[in-house]
């Protein structure tokens, strides 16, 4: 039973990381099901959120340039 709980925690953290990578708007909580989320995982998600924001800003800038050229 303990192994199943451990794997479910690991899979839930992996799912949160995937959502954070794909959307860039998820922040990991301090704990998940009583387990502490590692600081490195939260920093990784935050960096990916910043990268996604930079991507959106760049895309908006290029769209503005394309509109100005037309």
VENKA-V616267 format. One record per residue. PSI is psi as a letter, one per 30 degrees, with the letter a starting at -180 (999 if undefined). Layout:
psi
PSI
PSI
//
This chain:
psi
e
e
e
e
e
e
e
e
e
e
e
e
e
e
e
e
e
e
e
e
e
e
e
g
g
k
k
k
l
e
l
j
h
f
k
k
k
k
e
e
e
e
e
e
e
e
e
e
e
e
e
e
e
e
e
e
e
e
e
e
e
e
e
e
e
e
e
e
e
999
//
